Amino acid sequence: MKTRIATEFVPGLKLSELFYREALSPILGSNFPKTRYSAGLLGSGSEVLGLDTIRSTDHHWGPRLQIFLSEDDHRTQAKLIDEALSKQLPLQFHGYSTNFGPPDQIGIRLIKNIESGPVSHLVEITTIPSFFENYLGIDPDLELKVGDWLTIPEQRLLSVTKGRVFHDGLGKLNRVRQGLSYYPKDVWLYLLAAQWASIAQEEAFIGRTGEVGNELGSRIIAARLVRALMKLCFLMERQYAPYSKWFGAAFARLTCSKRLASIFANVLRAESWPERERYLSRAYSHVAKMHNALSITEPLDTNVSPYYNGPYQVIHSERFAK
């Protein structure tokens, strides 16, 4: 049989949903008509965030998803479902092989074309508690404590609340995701205060380093402040921020990026510390106005002013933290 290769890139989340509806759902309905399950694509992978490209197809990408069973059904039927999928899945789906090679030393699997079955698929058959305990380190049936919220990596919270649920026959998966959709108010306020406080520690250093001819140091601090302000924007728009690879791409999706992206770019390309400070001052003022729009404190002055008796222009971020 001649292997058919995809000629047009299909975003992974779309591919996985089609894979579920056109391939998996019929197999499960025919072979296990009484089994209740949920299905979706959550967790790691750029496609879960809708940020995959053709480059993403070179590792752990393809027709894949998770099937969630009840604890009882997982004990009695997980192996049967796995075998049914291995035998009955098509070898190719929308031009992509449904077969994956063995995991490498860190568990990554690659698409591997085959001419005949069975298929070594990448459908994870699990339970809701097991998935969330393995991925987040929490019991999804228990209310998260403050310490849980502050120690679960933000990228992981993003990865389980993005992606997509294709079917929630167990009636629980969407509810768990909704409970994790964003930080509780008190945690959110704490994180906002902490982010403003971190900016306060360095905002005067753009000029101080540049003033003594340390241009490299001034540029490094400017980049750190831009990142800190971007992180503050994620918090203000109540969006989880991804890790560094997708941080800028996800920022571009925020409402405030239409105004701030060009300002941040000018900060990073500035050739002198006064120019750097001038663009940062614009960014500070805009973010300060965003803070006031949240109505979580009394309105604060959004203009920059000198840093104590020095010549450096800052927003005095400690005011917002306090």
Sequence and secondary structure as in RCSB ss.txt:
>XXXX:A:sequence
MKTRIATEFVPGLKLSELFYREALSPILGSNFPKTRYSAGLLGSGSEVLGLDTIRSTDHHWGPRLQIFLSEDDHR
TQAKLIDEALSKQLPLQFHGYSTNFGPPDQIGIRLIKNIESGPVSHLVEITTIPSFFENYLGIDPDLELKVGDWL
TIPEQRLLSVTKGRVFHDGLGKLNRVRQGLSYYPKDVWLYLLAAQWASIAQEEAFIGRTGEVGNELGSRIIAARL
VRALMKLCFLMERQYAPYSKWFGAAFARLTCSKRLASIFANVLRAESWPERERYLSRAYSHVAKMHNALSITEPL
DTNVSPYYNGPYQVIHSERFAK
>XXXX:A:secstr
      SS   HHHHHHHHIIIIIHHHHHHH TT  EEEEE SSSGGGGT   GGGGGSS SSEEEEEE HHHHH
HHHHHHHHHHHHHS SEETTEES B    TTS   B   SSS    EEEEEEHHHHHHHHHSS TTS   HHHHH
HS HHHHHHHHSSEEEEETTS HHHHHHHTSS  HHHHHHHHHHHHHHHHTTTTHHHHHHHTT HHHHHHHHHHH
HHHHHHHHHHHTT     HHHHHHHHTTSTTHHHHHHHHHHHHH SSHHHHHHHHHHHHHHHHHHHHHHTSSS  
  S EESTTSS EE  THHHH 
